[in-house]
Amino acid sequence: MPLDDTGSRVNQRLVAERKRSQTRGKPKPAALVVGRDETERRLEELLLLAKTAEVRAWLEYWAATEDERRAVARREKAKRAVVPDFAANPLPVGTVETLFSCPLLTVGVKVVRQADRVDVAGVVAYLGQSGVKPALLRRAVRRNSMVFAGAHIITVLLQQVRAAGSSGRRRVPARVASA
């Protein structure tokens, strides 16, 4: 169990109930609540079924992934609504300006120089046309190339859970939710 700031053990269910009782009756901005309550409710329900700390940690990971997915989608939707298309109409490097300002917030943009990217195939072709031997080019590319570890993509799938029957089995893999 985690410790609170006084160093005593925290009962997570009591903390969750206390938070719910403190927010009852208070108006919630609709745009800030969409979807999150469902994830939190589902997480609390699953945490009660979790038997080990590892399962609880993976459930927290799943909930955070769901929150992040919703946040990214919400951000992109808002971005499409208000941010100019800088891919089609880029601002010059060095630009620092305010895009929007009101009493609640200020939105600014700063344009910085990106790192140069080299088209290796183009350089090799150019040097080959310039008379550099192909064997030397292959050796130079091989010596100066780096292989990075593959991308590690973690996917958490929630199993459909139902009350334990006579068999004592708890998981039913009929339908899964991806995170």
N, C-alpha and C positions, 0 to 999 in steps of 0.2 A: 504494500500500500504506500502511496506517496505521502510525504510529509507536508503539512501546511507551513506558513512562515513562522509559526511559533515552535515548530519542531515536533508537534504531536501528530499522530496518525490521522488521516483523513478518510472518512467513510464516504466513498464516491456517490452512493445513492442518496445520502443525506445532503451532500453538497448540491447535487442535481435538483433535489426537491426544494432546497432553500432558494436556489436560483429561480426555479419556476414560480415559487410563491412571491418572490420579490418583483417579478415582472408581470404578475397578474394584474389586470386592470390598467396597465400602462399602454398607451397607443404605440403600435409598431409601424414604422414606415413599410408599406407593402413591398416596395422594390428591394428592400434589404433583407426580407425574410423568405422570399420565394425559394422553395426547394431545400433550404438548410434545415428547417424544422423536421422535415421528413427524414433526412439523413441522421440527424441527432436522435430522433425517436427510434429509428431502426438500430442505430448503434447501441443505445441504452438497452434495447431489447436483446440484442445479440451478446452484449457484455455480460448479461445475467446468465446466459447459457455457456459462456466461455469458462473452461476449467483450468486453463494454464495461463501464465503471464505471456507466453509466446503468442497464444491465440488472441489475447486482449491487445497485444501490440500490433498484430496483423490487422485486427479490426480497426484500430485507430488509424493505421496506414490507409486502409480502405476508405474510411470516412474522410480523411484529409485529401485523398485523391479525388473523391466525389466533390468535395468543396472546391478544390482547385479547378476541376473540369467545369463546374458551373461558373466559377469566377472568370475563367478565361473566356467562356462563351459570352458572358454578360459584358465583359470588357470589350470584346471584339464587336458586339452589337452596338455598344455605345460609341466606339471608335468610328465605325462606319457612318454613324449618324452625324458626328460633329467634326472629326479630324479631316482636313483636306487630303487629297490623294497626292502624297509627296512622291510616289513612284512616277506618276505621270507628269507632275510639275515640281521637280525638286528645287529646294531653296539653295542658294550658293553657300559653300563652305564658309564658316565664320559667322553666319547669321545667328543672331540672338534676338528673339522678339516674343511678344506676348500674343498668344492666339485668342485668348478669351479672358475677361476679367469681370467679376461681379463682387458684391459684398461677401459672398460665401467662399469663393475660390478664385485663384488665378492660374491659368494654364499657359506655360511657355514652351518654346521650342529652341533648341540650340543645335546647330549643324556643325559636326566635326568631321575631319578627314578620316576616311576609312583606310584600313591597311591595304596595301597593294596585293593583288592576286596574280599569280603567274600562270598562264596557260602553257603547261609543260609540253603538251603535244605540239602546240604552235611554235614554241622555242626550238624543239627538236627538229621540226620540219624546216624552220628557217635556217638553223645551223647546217642541216643536211644539204639544203640548196646552196649554202655558202661554201661547201666543200669539206666540211668536217666529216671524218669517217664515221659510218653508222655504228661500228663496233665501239668506238670511243664514246659516242653519244649514249649507247645502251649502258655502258659501264658507268658513265657519269650520272645518268638517271638512277641506276641501281644503287650507287654509293650514296647518293644524296636524297634518297626517298626514305620516308619513315612509315612504318606500319603501326597503326594505333589499335588498341584493343577494340573489339566490337562493341557496339552500343548495347547496353544492358537494359532491356525493357521489361519491367515487372508488371504483371497483370494480376489483379486480385479479383477472383470470382466468388461472389457470395452464393452459397448453396441455399436452396429453398428449405426452410426449417419448419417442421410441424411438431406437435406434441408427441412425446414418445409413446408408442403403442405397446403391445404385448411383446414385440420383438426387442424393444429397447433401443431401436435405431432412431437416430435423431435427424440424419441428413437425407434429404430427398433430392437427387440431382436432376429433377425434371426441368427446372428453369433456373437460369443463373443471371445475375446482374453483374455487369462488368464495370470495373473501376479503371 
